[in-house]
Amino acid sequence: MKFKPIKQKKLSEEISDQIKELILKGEFKPGDKLPPERNLAGIFSVSRPPVREAINALTAMGFLEKHHGEGTIVKSIVSTKMGDPFSDLILHSKEKVTELIEVRKGIESWTSYYAALRRTEEEVVQFDEIIKSMEDSFEAGKTSEEEDSRLHITIARATHNVIWLHMMHTIFDVMQEFLNLIWQKVYPDTEDRAILLKQHRGIVDAIKNSNSQDAYERMLEHLSFAEQKTLAFLSRNSVHDLLP
């Protein structure tokens, strides 16, 4: 039997291991802001250089992302290297666009189901804030694609399923530009946007009332409507008309 000598870990490795563990456990979620270096140094009772080194290491590994003026943000740990090729795949043909909606119907209906079972009162407040923002955008005659993405991500957070949340963050990161174009080109009419707002209210109400089956069905109805409107647009236009 051959033993290996025990190596003492560097301070920065101890710090990065702890932060990584919190990310994997879901205590730090995708989109969460990491405390500033100064605060982390105080928490760990160390100077700032090993904290900075730990953050740099986790950034290189893909767990964190630095945003100028915003600090350090937790990334989705599902690979996002597929970004541009994935967008190319979606816009390859009309069939691929509808296949994407099929995938969302399968994933997000169940996301809503579990969100209704597990949502917290804090998340209920967040849902209400997003719906209010959607209503304000609608009254001002603006599109609400940003609020739409926030709502779907917040529903994923409410499942309290770390893997699900990372997957949803990755999907929306990759598709954000594409989804923005869908809002602008597929839903140009006030009537369509009124329907979307009503559907979003219904999904949120079902989740707030902890009615999991209703939440599942309302999300499925919402994404089926999106599918119907997208197919109608593509019947009159080329898939490349979805490009900016």
Protein Blocks (a to p, Z undefined) as FASTA:
>chain_A
ZZdddddddfklmmmmmmmmmmmnomacghiacddfklmmmmnopafklmmmmmmmmmmn
opaccdehiapadddfbdfklmmmmmmmmmmpmklmmmmmmmmmmmmmmmmmmmmmmpcf
klmmmmmmmmmmmmmmmmnopackkmmmmmmmmmmmmnopaklmmmmmmmmmmmmmmmmm
mmmmmmmbfklmmmmmmmmmmmmmmmmnopaklmmmmmmmmmmmmmmmmmmmmmmpcfkl
mpZZ
